Amino acid sequence: MGKGAQTRRADRETAREEKKTDIQDGESRKEAREDKHETKAQDRTDWDGDDDSIGQSISAAASDVGNEIIDNPELGLL
């Protein structure tokens, strides 16, 4: 798993935990859900700015695989 994917996964887990805490502290489920979505939206903006967006991760992985096949053509036959 790439660095970007690890960052996204950790951020999503944090958002889920914050939602649970908000509900336990008496916030309504609707408010907690809205807060979680706001957090996730901000995280997406941060990921894009840090080049950790999902598209960046996929592009980097595809590039790595492509370069590996170019360097080792026998892998392309598998």
mmCIF file of the N, C-alpha and C atoms, coordinates in Angstrom:
data_MODEL
# 
_entry.id   MODEL 
# 
loop_
_atom_site.group_PDB 
_atom_site.id 
_atom_site.type_symbol 
_atom_site.label_atom_id 
_atom_site.label_alt_id 
_atom_site.label_comp_id 
_atom_site.label_asym_id 
_atom_site.label_entity_id 
_atom_site.label_seq_id 
_atom_site.pdbx_PDB_ins_code 
_atom_site.Cartn_x 
_atom_site.Cartn_y 
_atom_site.Cartn_z 
_atom_site.occupancy 
_atom_site.B_iso_or_equiv 
_atom_site.pdbx_formal_charge 
_atom_site.auth_seq_id 
_atom_site.auth_comp_id 
_atom_site.auth_asym_id 
_atom_site.auth_atom_id 
_atom_site.pdbx_PDB_model_num 
ATOM 1   N N  . MET A 1 1  ? 0.859   -1.166  0.000   1.00 0.00 ? 1  MET A N  1 
ATOM 2   C CA . MET A 1 1  ? 0.000   0.000   0.000   1.00 0.00 ? 1  MET A CA 1 
ATOM 3   C C  . MET A 1 1  ? 0.904   1.228   0.000   1.00 0.00 ? 1  MET A C  1 
ATOM 4   N N  . GLY A 1 2  ? 0.580   2.166   -0.865  1.00 0.00 ? 2  GLY A N  1 
ATOM 5   C CA . GLY A 1 2  ? 1.379   3.377   -0.995  1.00 0.00 ? 2  GLY A CA 1 
ATOM 6   C C  . GLY A 1 2  ? 1.176   4.346   0.159   1.00 0.00 ? 2  GLY A C  1 
ATOM 7   N N  . LYS A 1 3  ? 2.069   5.309   0.216   1.00 0.00 ? 3  LYS A N  1 
ATOM 8   C CA . LYS A 1 3  ? 2.012   6.325   1.276   1.00 0.00 ? 3  LYS A CA 1 
ATOM 9   C C  . LYS A 1 3  ? 0.683   7.071   1.249   1.00 0.00 ? 3  LYS A C  1 
ATOM 10  N N  . GLY A 1 4  ? 0.215   7.444   0.066   1.00 0.00 ? 4  GLY A N  1 
ATOM 11  C CA . GLY A 1 4  ? -1.055  8.151   -0.058  1.00 0.00 ? 4  GLY A CA 1 
ATOM 12  C C  . GLY A 1 4  ? -2.219  7.329   0.457   1.00 0.00 ? 4  GLY A C  1 
ATOM 13  N N  . ALA A 1 5  ? -2.232  6.042   0.120   1.00 0.00 ? 5  ALA A N  1 
ATOM 14  C CA . ALA A 1 5  ? -3.305  5.157   0.571   1.00 0.00 ? 5  ALA A CA 1 
ATOM 15  C C  . ALA A 1 5  ? -3.292  5.018   2.090   1.00 0.00 ? 5  ALA A C  1 
ATOM 16  N N  . GLN A 1 6  ? -2.105  4.917   2.665   1.00 0.00 ? 6  GLN A N  1 
ATOM 17  C CA . GLN A 1 6  ? -1.995  4.817   4.122   1.00 0.00 ? 6  GLN A CA 1 
ATOM 18  C C  . GLN A 1 6  ? -2.508  6.088   4.790   1.00 0.00 ? 6  GLN A C  1 
ATOM 19  N N  . THR A 1 7  ? -2.176  7.223   4.216   1.00 0.00 ? 7  THR A N  1 
ATOM 20  C CA . THR A 1 7  ? -2.637  8.508   4.753   1.00 0.00 ? 7  THR A CA 1 
ATOM 21  C C  . THR A 1 7  ? -4.149  8.589   4.697   1.00 0.00 ? 7  THR A C  1 
ATOM 22  N N  . ARG A 1 8  ? -4.730  8.241   3.549   1.00 0.00 ? 8  ARG A N  1 
ATOM 23  C CA . ARG A 1 8  ? -6.186  8.296   3.397   1.00 0.00 ? 8  ARG A CA 1 
ATOM 24  C C  . ARG A 1 8  ? -6.880  7.360   4.369   1.00 0.00 ? 8  ARG A C  1 
ATOM 25  N N  . ARG A 1 9  ? -6.350  6.151   4.510   1.00 0.00 ? 9  ARG A N  1 
ATOM 26  C CA . ARG A 1 9  ? -6.958  5.172   5.412   1.00 0.00 ? 9  ARG A CA 1 
ATOM 27  C C  . ARG A 1 9  ? -6.929  5.673   6.861   1.00 0.00 ? 9  ARG A C  1 
ATOM 28  N N  . ALA A 1 10 ? -5.805  6.218   7.274   1.00 0.00 ? 10 ALA A N  1 
ATOM 29  C CA . ALA A 1 10 ? -5.682  6.743   8.645   1.00 0.00 ? 10 ALA A CA 1 
ATOM 30  C C  . ALA A 1 10 ? -6.648  7.915   8.859   1.00 0.00 ? 10 ALA A C  1 
ATOM 31  N N  . ASP A 1 11 ? -6.761  8.790   7.864   1.00 0.00 ? 11 ASP A N  1 
ATOM 32  C CA . ASP A 1 11 ? -7.661  9.940   7.986   1.00 0.00 ? 11 ASP A CA 1 
ATOM 33  C C  . ASP A 1 11 ? -9.123  9.502   8.060   1.00 0.00 ? 11 ASP A C  1 
ATOM 34  N N  . ARG A 1 12 ? -9.498  8.494   7.293   1.00 0.00 ? 12 ARG A N  1 
ATOM 35  C CA . ARG A 1 12 ? -10.881 7.995   7.343   1.00 0.00 ? 12 ARG A CA 1 
ATOM 36  C C  . ARG A 1 12 ? -11.177 7.373   8.701   1.00 0.00 ? 12 ARG A C  1 
ATOM 37  N N  . GLU A 1 13 ? -10.208 6.625   9.240   1.00 0.00 ? 13 GLU A N  1 
ATOM 38  C CA . GLU A 1 13 ? -10.381 6.021   10.559  1.00 0.00 ? 13 GLU A CA 1 
ATOM 39  C C  . GLU A 1 13 ? -10.543 7.105   11.618  1.00 0.00 ? 13 GLU A C  1 
ATOM 40  N N  . THR A 1 14 ? -9.766  8.160   11.526  1.00 0.00 ? 14 THR A N  1 
ATOM 41  C CA . THR A 1 14 ? -9.874  9.277   12.468  1.00 0.00 ? 14 THR A CA 1 
ATOM 42  C C  . THR A 1 14 ? -11.255 9.912   12.383  1.00 0.00 ? 14 THR A C  1 
ATOM 43  N N  . ALA A 1 15 ? -11.762 10.099  11.171  1.00 0.00 ? 15 ALA A N  1 
ATOM 44  C CA . ALA A 1 15 ? -13.095 10.702  10.990  1.00 0.00 ? 15 ALA A CA 1 
ATOM 45  C C  . ALA A 1 15 ? -14.173 9.827   11.619  1.00 0.00 ? 15 ALA A C  1 
ATOM 46  N N  . ARG A 1 16 ? -14.047 8.499   11.463  1.00 0.00 ? 16 ARG A N  1 
ATOM 47  C CA . ARG A 1 16 ? -15.029 7.589   12.063  1.00 0.00 ? 16 ARG A CA 1 
ATOM 48  C C  . ARG A 1 16 ? -14.990 7.671   13.593  1.00 0.00 ? 16 ARG A C  1 
ATOM 49  N N  . GLU A 1 17 ? -13.787 7.715   14.136  1.00 0.00 ? 17 GLU A N  1 
ATOM 50  C CA . GLU A 1 17 ? -13.645 7.799   15.598  1.00 0.00 ? 17 GLU A CA 1 
ATOM 51  C C  . GLU A 1 17 ? -14.203 9.118   16.131  1.00 0.00 ? 17 GLU A C  1 
ATOM 52  N N  . GLU A 1 18 ? -13.965 10.201  15.412  1.00 0.00 ? 18 GLU A N  1 
ATOM 53  C CA . GLU A 1 18 ? -14.507 11.503  15.827  1.00 0.00 ? 18 GLU A CA 1 
ATOM 54  C C  . GLU A 1 18 ? -16.033 11.479  15.831  1.00 0.00 ? 18 GLU A C  1 
ATOM 55  N N  . LYS A 1 19 ? -16.612 10.813  14.834  1.00 0.00 ? 19 LYS A N  1 
ATOM 56  C CA . LYS A 1 19 ? -18.079 10.716  14.771  1.00 0.00 ? 19 LYS A CA 1 
ATOM 57  C C  . LYS A 1 19 ? -18.611 9.960   15.982  1.00 0.00 ? 19 LYS A C  1 
ATOM 58  N N  . LYS A 1 20 ? -17.961 8.835   16.319  1.00 0.00 ? 20 LYS A N  1 
ATOM 59  C CA . LYS A 1 20 ? -18.389 8.051   17.481  1.00 0.00 ? 20 LYS A CA 1 
ATOM 60  C C  . LYS A 1 20 ? -18.294 8.881   18.759  1.00 0.00 ? 20 LYS A C  1 
ATOM 61  N N  . THR A 1 21 ? -17.202 9.608   18.907  1.00 0.00 ? 21 THR A N  1 
ATOM 62  C CA . THR A 1 21 ? -17.003 10.444  20.093  1.00 0.00 ? 21 THR A CA 1 
ATOM 63  C C  . THR A 1 21 ? -18.054 11.539  20.165  1.00 0.00 ? 21 THR A C  1 
ATOM 64  N N  . ASP A 1 22 ? -18.348 12.167  19.025  1.00 0.00 ? 22 ASP A N  1 
ATOM 65  C CA . ASP A 1 22 ? -19.360 13.217  18.986  1.00 0.00 ? 22 ASP A CA 1 
ATOM 66  C C  . ASP A 1 22 ? -20.719 12.688  19.454  1.00 0.00 ? 22 ASP A C  1 
ATOM 67  N N  . ILE A 1 23 ? -21.078 11.500  19.000  1.00 0.00 ? 23 ILE A N  1 
ATOM 68  C CA . ILE A 1 23 ? -22.369 10.911  19.370  1.00 0.00 ? 23 ILE A CA 1 
ATOM 69  C C  . ILE A 1 23 ? -22.381 10.592  20.871  1.00 0.00 ? 23 ILE A C  1 
ATOM 70  N N  . GLN A 1 24 ? -21.279 10.053  21.369  1.00 0.00 ? 24 GLN A N  1 
ATOM 71  C CA . GLN A 1 24 ? -21.202 9.740   22.802  1.00 0.00 ? 24 GLN A CA 1 
ATOM 72  C C  . GLN A 1 24 ? -21.268 11.005  23.655  1.00 0.00 ? 24 GLN A C  1 
ATOM 73  N N  . ASP A 1 25 ? -20.788 12.125  23.112  1.00 0.00 ? 25 ASP A N  1 
ATOM 74  C CA . ASP A 1 25 ? -20.806 13.395  23.845  1.00 0.00 ? 25 ASP A CA 1 
ATOM 75  C C  . ASP A 1 25 ? -22.150 14.119  23.733  1.00 0.00 ? 25 ASP A C  1 
ATOM 76  N N  . GLY A 1 26 ? -23.139 13.477  23.107  1.00 0.00 ? 26 GLY A N  1 
ATOM 77  C CA . GLY A 1 26 ? -24.477 14.034  23.068  1.00 0.00 ? 26 GLY A CA 1 
ATOM 78  C C  . GLY A 1 26 ? -24.869 14.728  21.774  1.00 0.00 ? 26 GLY A C  1 
ATOM 79  N N  . GLU A 1 27 ? -23.973 14.763  20.810  1.00 0.00 ? 27 GLU A N  1 
ATOM 80  C CA . GLU A 1 27 ? -24.311 15.387  19.528  1.00 0.00 ? 27 GLU A CA 1 
ATOM 81  C C  . GLU A 1 27 ? -25.254 14.443  18.769  1.00 0.00 ? 27 GLU A C  1 
ATOM 82  N N  . SER A 1 28 ? -26.170 15.002  18.003  1.00 0.00 ? 28 SER A N  1 
ATOM 83  C CA . SER A 1 28 ? -27.094 14.152  17.251  1.00 0.00 ? 28 SER A CA 1 
ATOM 84  C C  . SER A 1 28 ? -26.326 13.403  16.162  1.00 0.00 ? 28 SER A C  1 
ATOM 85  N N  . ARG A 1 29 ? -26.872 12.276  15.745  1.00 0.00 ? 29 ARG A N  1 
ATOM 86  C CA . ARG A 1 29 ? -26.220 11.483  14.694  1.00 0.00 ? 29 ARG A CA 1 
ATOM 87  C C  . ARG A 1 29 ? -26.085 12.298  13.406  1.00 0.00 ? 29 ARG A C  1 
ATOM 88  N N  . LYS A 1 30 ? -27.105 13.084  13.108  1.00 0.00 ? 30 LYS A N  1 
ATOM 89  C CA . LYS A 1 30 ? -27.070 13.899  11.894  1.00 0.00 ? 30 LYS A CA 1 
ATOM 90  C C  . LYS A 1 30 ? -25.926 14.911  11.962  1.00 0.00 ? 30 LYS A C  1 
ATOM 91  N N  . GLU A 1 31 ? -25.790 15.589  13.099  1.00 0.00 ? 31 GLU A N  1 
ATOM 92  C CA . GLU A 1 31 ? -24.702 16.565  13.246  1.00 0.00 ? 31 GLU A CA 1 
ATOM 93  C C  . GLU A 1 31 ? -23.343 15.880  13.185  1.00 0.00 ? 31 GLU A C  1 
ATOM 94  N N  . ALA A 1 32 ? -23.233 14.732  13.830  1.00 0.00 ? 32 ALA A N  1 
ATOM 95  C CA . ALA A 1 32 ? -21.970 13.992  13.826  1.00 0.00 ? 32 ALA A CA 1 
ATOM 96  C C  . ALA A 1 32 ? -21.613 13.554  12.405  1.00 0.00 ? 32 ALA A C  1 
ATOM 97  N N  . ARG A 1 33 ? -22.620 13.097  11.655  1.00 0.00 ? 33 ARG A N  1 
ATOM 98  C CA . ARG A 1 33 ? -22.386 12.676  10.275  1.00 0.00 ? 33 ARG A CA 1 
ATOM 99  C C  . ARG A 1 33 ? -21.941 13.858  9.429   1.00 0.00 ? 33 ARG A C  1 
ATOM 100 N N  . GLU A 1 34 ? -22.600 15.003  9.597   1.00 0.00 ? 34 GLU A N  1 
ATOM 101 C CA . GLU A 1 34 ? -22.224 16.196  8.832   1.00 0.00 ? 34 GLU A CA 1 
ATOM 102 C C  . GLU A 1 34 ? -20.801 16.637  9.165   1.00 0.00 ? 34 GLU A C  1 
ATOM 103 N N  . ASP A 1 35 ? -20.441 16.579  10.448  1.00 0.00 ? 35 ASP A N  1 
ATOM 104 C CA . ASP A 1 35 ? -19.070 16.919  10.843  1.00 0.00 ? 35 ASP A CA 1 
ATOM 105 C C  . ASP A 1 35 ? -18.068 15.977  10.193  1.00 0.00 ? 35 ASP A C  1 
ATOM 106 N N  . LYS A 1 36 ? -18.415 14.685  10.172  1.00 0.00 ? 36 LYS A N  1 
ATOM 107 C CA . LYS A 1 36 ? -17.528 13.693  9.560   1.00 0.00 ? 36 LYS A CA 1 
ATOM 108 C C  . LYS A 1 36 ? -17.331 13.998  8.079   1.00 0.00 ? 36 LYS A C  1 
ATOM 109 N N  . HIS A 1 37 ? -18.411 14.340  7.397   1.00 0.00 ? 37 HIS A N  1 
ATOM 110 C CA . HIS A 1 37 ? -18.304 14.635  5.968   1.00 0.00 ? 37 HIS A CA 1 
ATOM 111 C C  . HIS A 1 37 ? -17.495 15.905  5.714   1.00 0.00 ? 37 HIS A C  1 
ATOM 112 N N  . GLU A 1 38 ? -17.622 16.880  6.595   1.00 0.00 ? 38 GLU A N  1 
ATOM 113 C CA . GLU A 1 38 ? -16.811 18.093  6.469   1.00 0.00 ? 38 GLU A CA 1 
ATOM 114 C C  . GLU A 1 38 ? -15.331 17.761  6.650   1.00 0.00 ? 38 GLU A C  1 
ATOM 115 N N  . THR A 1 39 ? -15.041 16.908  7.616   1.00 0.00 ? 39 THR A N  1 
ATOM 116 C CA . THR A 1 39 ? -13.659 16.486  7.855   1.00 0.00 ? 39 THR A CA 1 
ATOM 117 C C  . THR A 1 39 ? -13.118 15.759  6.636   1.00 0.00 ? 39 THR A C  1 
ATOM 118 N N  . LYS A 1 40 ? -13.915 14.853  6.088   1.00 0.00 ? 40 LYS A N  1 
ATOM 119 C CA . LYS A 1 40 ? -13.472 14.099  4.914   1.00 0.00 ? 40 LYS A CA 1 
ATOM 120 C C  . LYS A 1 40 ? -13.250 15.009  3.712   1.00 0.00 ? 40 LYS A C  1 
ATOM 121 N N  . ALA A 1 41 ? -14.120 15.997  3.538   1.00 0.00 ? 41 ALA A N  1 
ATOM 122 C CA . ALA A 1 41 ? -13.954 16.938  2.418   1.00 0.00 ? 41 ALA A CA 1 
ATOM 123 C C  . ALA A 1 41 ? -12.652 17.716  2.574   1.00 0.00 ? 41 ALA A C  1 
ATOM 124 N N  . GLN A 1 42 ? -12.366 18.157  3.797   1.00 0.00 ? 42 GLN A N  1 
ATOM 125 C CA . GLN A 1 42 ? -11.111 18.878  4.037   1.00 0.00 ? 42 GLN A CA 1 
ATOM 126 C C  . GLN A 1 42 ? -9.913  17.958  3.811   1.00 0.00 ? 42 GLN A C  1 
ATOM 127 N N  . ASP A 1 43 ? -10.026 16.705  4.244   1.00 0.00 ? 43 ASP A N  1 
ATOM 128 C CA . ASP A 1 43 ? -8.938  15.745  4.029   1.00 0.00 ? 43 ASP A CA 1 
ATOM 129 C C  . ASP A 1 43 ? -8.674  15.553  2.544   1.00 0.00 ? 43 ASP A C  1 
ATOM 130 N N  . ARG A 1 44 ? -9.750  15.450  1.734   1.00 0.00 ? 44 ARG A N  1 
ATOM 131 C CA . ARG A 1 44 ? -9.569  15.285  0.288   1.00 0.00 ? 44 ARG A CA 1 
ATOM 132 C C  . ARG A 1 44 ? -8.798  16.458  -0.307  1.00 0.00 ? 44 ARG A C  1 
ATOM 133 N N  . THR A 1 45 ? -9.125  17.667  0.146   1.00 0.00 ? 45 THR A N  1 
ATOM 134 C CA . THR A 1 45 ? -8.422  18.857  -0.332  1.00 0.00 ? 45 THR A CA 1 
ATOM 135 C C  . THR A 1 45 ? -6.946  18.773  0.056   1.00 0.00 ? 45 THR A C  1 
ATOM 136 N N  . ASP A 1 46 ? -6.679  18.366  1.281   1.00 0.00 ? 46 ASP A N  1 
ATOM 137 C CA . ASP A 1 46 ? -5.296  18.221  1.741   1.00 0.00 ? 46 ASP A CA 1 
ATOM 138 C C  . ASP A 1 46 ? -4.563  17.151  0.938   1.00 0.00 ? 46 ASP A C  1 
ATOM 139 N N  . TRP A 1 47 ? -5.228  16.016  0.662   1.00 0.00 ? 47 TRP A N  1 
ATOM 140 C CA . TRP A 1 47 ? -4.596  14.936  -0.091  1.00 0.00 ? 47 TRP A CA 1 
ATOM 141 C C  . TRP A 1 47 ? -4.218  15.407  -1.486  1.00 0.00 ? 47 TRP A C  1 
ATOM 142 N N  . ASP A 1 48 ? -5.141  16.134  -2.119  1.00 0.00 ? 48 ASP A N  1 
ATOM 143 C CA . ASP A 1 48 ? -4.858  16.636  -3.465  1.00 0.00 ? 48 ASP A CA 1 
ATOM 144 C C  . ASP A 1 48 ? -3.665  17.586  -3.444  1.00 0.00 ? 48 ASP A C  1 
ATOM 145 N N  . GLY A 1 49 ? -3.587  18.430  -2.433  1.00 0.00 ? 49 GLY A N  1 
ATOM 146 C CA . GLY A 1 49 ? -2.485  19.374  -2.314  1.00 0.00 ? 49 GLY A CA 1 
ATOM 147 C C  . GLY A 1 49 ? -1.156  18.701  -2.041  1.00 0.00 ? 49 GLY A C  1 
ATOM 148 N N  . ASP A 1 50 ? -1.205  17.539  -1.383  1.00 0.00 ? 50 ASP A N  1 
ATOM 149 C CA . ASP A 1 50 ? 0.022   16.808  -1.046  1.00 0.00 ? 50 ASP A CA 1 
ATOM 150 C C  . ASP A 1 50 ? 0.334   15.725  -2.072  1.00 0.00 ? 50 ASP A C  1 
ATOM 151 N N  . ASP A 1 51 ? -0.407  15.686  -3.166  1.00 0.00 ? 51 ASP A N  1 
ATOM 152 C CA . ASP A 1 51 ? -0.256  14.646  -4.191  1.00 0.00 ? 51 ASP A CA 1 
ATOM 153 C C  . ASP A 1 51 ? -0.494  13.248  -3.626  1.00 0.00 ? 51 ASP A C  1 
ATOM 154 N N  . ASP A 1 52 ? -1.391  13.137  -2.647  1.00 0.00 ? 52 ASP A N  1 
ATOM 155 C CA . ASP A 1 52 ? -1.759  11.847  -2.079  1.00 0.00 ? 52 ASP A CA 1 
ATOM 156 C C  . ASP A 1 52 ? -3.173  11.443  -2.492  1.00 0.00 ? 52 ASP A C  1 
ATOM 157 N N  . SER A 1 53 ? -3.712  12.099  -3.519  1.00 0.00 ? 53 SER A N  1 
ATOM 158 C CA . SER A 1 53 ? -5.072  11.774  -3.942  1.00 0.00 ? 53 SER A CA 1 
ATOM 159 C C  . SER A 1 53 ? -5.103  10.368  -4.529  1.00 0.00 ? 53 SER A C  1 
ATOM 160 N N  . ILE A 1 54 ? -6.294  9.803   -4.609  1.00 0.00 ? 54 ILE A N  1 
ATOM 161 C CA . ILE A 1 54 ? -6.442  8.436   -5.110  1.00 0.00 ? 54 ILE A CA 1 
ATOM 162 C C  . ILE A 1 54 ? -5.916  8.313   -6.532  1.00 0.00 ? 54 ILE A C  1 
ATOM 163 N N  . GLY A 1 55 ? -6.149  9.322   -7.354  1.00 0.00 ? 55 GLY A N  1 
ATOM 164 C CA . GLY A 1 55 ? -5.649  9.285   -8.725  1.00 0.00 ? 55 GLY A CA 1 
ATOM 165 C C  . GLY A 1 55 ? -4.142  9.279   -8.777  1.00 0.00 ? 55 GLY A C  1 
ATOM 166 N N  . GLN A 1 56 ? -3.511  10.019  -7.893  1.00 0.00 ? 56 GLN A N  1 
ATOM 167 C CA . GLN A 1 56 ? -2.049  10.045  -7.838  1.00 0.00 ? 56 GLN A CA 1 
ATOM 168 C C  . GLN A 1 56 ? -1.510  8.673   -7.464  1.00 0.00 ? 56 GLN A C  1 
ATOM 169 N N  . SER A 1 57 ? -2.140  8.013   -6.498  1.00 0.00 ? 57 SER A N  1 
ATOM 170 C CA . SER A 1 57 ? -1.682  6.695   -6.057  1.00 0.00 ? 57 SER A CA 1 
ATOM 171 C C  . SER A 1 57 ? -1.812  5.672   -7.175  1.00 0.00 ? 57 SER A C  1 
ATOM 172 N N  . ILE A 1 58 ? -2.942  5.701   -7.865  1.00 0.00 ? 58 ILE A N  1 
ATOM 173 C CA . ILE A 1 58 ? -3.169  4.748   -8.957  1.00 0.00 ? 58 ILE A CA 1 
ATOM 174 C C  . ILE A 1 58 ? -2.188  5.014   -10.091 1.00 0.00 ? 58 ILE A C  1 
ATOM 175 N N  . SER A 1 59 ? -2.002  6.275   -10.422 1.00 0.00 ? 59 SER A N  1 
ATOM 176 C CA . SER A 1 59 ? -1.078  6.641   -11.491 1.00 0.00 ? 59 SER A CA 1 
ATOM 177 C C  . SER A 1 59 ? 0.339   6.195   -11.166 1.00 0.00 ? 59 SER A C  1 
ATOM 178 N N  . ALA A 1 60 ? 0.759   6.413   -9.940  1.00 0.00 ? 60 ALA A N  1 
ATOM 179 C CA . ALA A 1 60 ? 2.108   6.026   -9.531  1.00 0.00 ? 60 ALA A CA 1 
ATOM 180 C C  . ALA A 1 60 ? 2.272   4.513   -9.577  1.00 0.00 ? 60 ALA A C  1 
ATOM 181 N N  . ALA A 1 61 ? 1.254   3.776   -9.123  1.00 0.00 ? 61 ALA A N  1 
ATOM 182 C CA . ALA A 1 61 ? 1.327   2.313   -9.132  1.00 0.00 ? 61 ALA A CA 1 
ATOM 183 C C  . ALA A 1 61 ? 1.380   1.787   -10.562 1.00 0.00 ? 61 ALA A C  1 
ATOM 184 N N  . ALA A 1 62 ? 0.572   2.351   -11.450 1.00 0.00 ? 62 ALA A N  1 
ATOM 185 C CA . ALA A 1 62 ? 0.569   1.921   -12.854 1.00 0.00 ? 62 ALA A CA 1 
ATOM 186 C C  . ALA A 1 62 ? 1.912   2.222   -13.498 1.00 0.00 ? 62 ALA A C  1 
ATOM 187 N N  . SER A 1 63 ? 2.473   3.365   -13.174 1.00 0.00 ? 63 SER A N  1 
ATOM 188 C CA . SER A 1 63 ? 3.778   3.739   -13.712 1.00 0.00 ? 63 SER A CA 1 
ATOM 189 C C  . SER A 1 63 ? 4.849   2.768   -13.226 1.00 0.00 ? 63 SER A C  1 
ATOM 190 N N  . ASP A 1 64 ? 4.798   2.408   -11.952 1.00 0.00 ? 64 ASP A N  1 
ATOM 191 C CA . ASP A 1 64 ? 5.771   1.468   -11.393 1.00 0.00 ? 64 ASP A CA 1 
ATOM 192 C C  . ASP A 1 64 ? 5.678   0.118   -12.092 1.00 0.00 ? 64 ASP A C  1 
ATOM 193 N N  . VAL A 1 65 ? 4.449   -0.360  -12.308 1.00 0.00 ? 65 VAL A N  1 
ATOM 194 C CA . VAL A 1 65 ? 4.250   -1.649  -12.973 1.00 0.00 ? 65 VAL A CA 1 
ATOM 195 C C  . VAL A 1 65 ? 4.739   -1.563  -14.417 1.00 0.00 ? 65 VAL A C  1 
ATOM 196 N N  . GLY A 1 66 ? 4.393   -0.480  -15.095 1.00 0.00 ? 66 GLY A N  1 
ATOM 197 C CA . GLY A 1 66 ? 4.832   -0.306  -16.480 1.00 0.00 ? 66 GLY A CA 1 
ATOM 198 C C  . GLY A 1 66 ? 6.335   -0.281  -16.596 1.00 0.00 ? 66 GLY A C  1 
ATOM 199 N N  . ASN A 1 67 ? 6.991   0.434   -15.713 1.00 0.00 ? 67 ASN A N  1 
ATOM 200 C CA . ASN A 1 67 ? 8.454   0.491   -15.739 1.00 0.00 ? 67 ASN A CA 1 
ATOM 201 C C  . ASN A 1 67 ? 9.070   -0.868  -15.437 1.00 0.00 ? 67 ASN A C  1 
ATOM 202 N N  . GLU A 1 68 ? 8.450   -1.622  -14.543 1.00 0.00 ? 68 GLU A N  1 
ATOM 203 C CA . GLU A 1 68 ? 8.953   -2.958  -14.209 1.00 0.00 ? 68 GLU A CA 1 
ATOM 204 C C  . GLU A 1 68 ? 8.861   -3.873  -15.429 1.00 0.00 ? 68 GLU A C  1 
ATOM 205 N N  . ILE A 1 69 ? 7.767   -3.775  -16.179 1.00 0.00 ? 69 ILE A N  1 
ATOM 206 C CA . ILE A 1 69 ? 7.607   -4.605  -17.374 1.00 0.00 ? 69 ILE A CA 1 
ATOM 207 C C  . ILE A 1 69 ? 8.593   -4.178  -18.463 1.00 0.00 ? 69 ILE A C  1 
ATOM 208 N N  . ILE A 1 70 ? 8.819   -2.880  -18.589 1.00 0.00 ? 70 ILE A N  1 
ATOM 209 C CA . ILE A 1 70 ? 9.789   -2.399  -19.572 1.00 0.00 ? 70 ILE A CA 1 
ATOM 210 C C  . ILE A 1 70 ? 11.175  -2.920  -19.231 1.00 0.00 ? 70 ILE A C  1 
ATOM 211 N N  . ASP A 1 71 ? 11.516  -2.875  -17.950 1.00 0.00 ? 71 ASP A N  1 
ATOM 212 C CA . ASP A 1 71 ? 12.832  -3.348  -17.517 1.00 0.00 ? 71 ASP A CA 1 
ATOM 213 C C  . ASP A 1 71 ? 12.965  -4.864  -17.587 1.00 0.00 ? 71 ASP A C  1 
ATOM 214 N N  . ASN A 1 72 ? 11.838  -5.569  -17.457 1.00 0.00 ? 72 ASN A N  1 
ATOM 215 C CA . ASN A 1 72 ? 11.832  -7.040  -17.449 1.00 0.00 ? 72 ASN A CA 1 
ATOM 216 C C  . ASN A 1 72 ? 10.711  -7.534  -18.363 1.00 0.00 ? 72 ASN A C  1 
ATOM 217 N N  . PRO A 1 73 ? 10.917  -7.518  -19.676 1.00 0.00 ? 73 PRO A N  1 
ATOM 218 C CA . PRO A 1 73 ? 9.849   -7.864  -20.632 1.00 0.00 ? 73 PRO A CA 1 
ATOM 219 C C  . PRO A 1 73 ? 9.212   -9.237  -20.389 1.00 0.00 ? 73 PRO A C  1 
ATOM 220 N N  . GLU A 1 74 ? 9.938   -10.162 -19.800 1.00 0.00 ? 74 GLU A N  1 
ATOM 221 C CA . GLU A 1 74 ? 9.370   -11.478 -19.555 1.00 0.00 ? 74 GLU A CA 1 
ATOM 222 C C  . GLU A 1 74 ? 8.196   -11.420 -18.574 1.00 0.00 ? 74 GLU A C  1 
ATOM 223 N N  . LEU A 1 75 ? 8.111   -10.382 -17.762 1.00 0.00 ? 75 LEU A N  1 
ATOM 224 C CA . LEU A 1 75 ? 6.991   -10.234 -16.837 1.00 0.00 ? 75 LEU A CA 1 
ATOM 225 C C  . LEU A 1 75 ? 5.687   -9.942  -17.580 1.00 0.00 ? 75 LEU A C  1 
ATOM 226 N N  . GLY A 1 76 ? 5.769   -9.331  -18.733 1.00 0.00 ? 76 GLY A N  1 
ATOM 227 C CA . GLY A 1 76 ? 4.580   -8.999  -19.506 1.00 0.00 ? 76 GLY A CA 1 
ATOM 228 C C  . GLY A 1 76 ? 3.891   -10.227 -20.079 1.00 0.00 ? 76 GLY A C  1 
ATOM 229 N N  . LEU A 1 77 ? 4.590   -11.349 -20.099 1.00 0.00 ? 77 LEU A N  1 
ATOM 230 C CA . LEU A 1 77 ? 4.040   -12.580 -20.665 1.00 0.00 ? 77 LEU A CA 1 
ATOM 231 C C  . LEU A 1 77 ? 3.284   -13.394 -19.639 1.00 0.00 ? 77 LEU A C  1 
ATOM 232 N N  . LEU A 1 78 ? 3.324   -13.025 -18.381 1.00 0.00 ? 78 LEU A N  1 
ATOM 233 C CA . LEU A 1 78 ? 2.698   -13.825 -17.327 1.00 0.00 ? 78 LEU A CA 1 
ATOM 234 C C  . LEU A 1 78 ? 1.220   -13.770 -17.394 1.00 0.00 ? 78 LEU A C  1 
# 
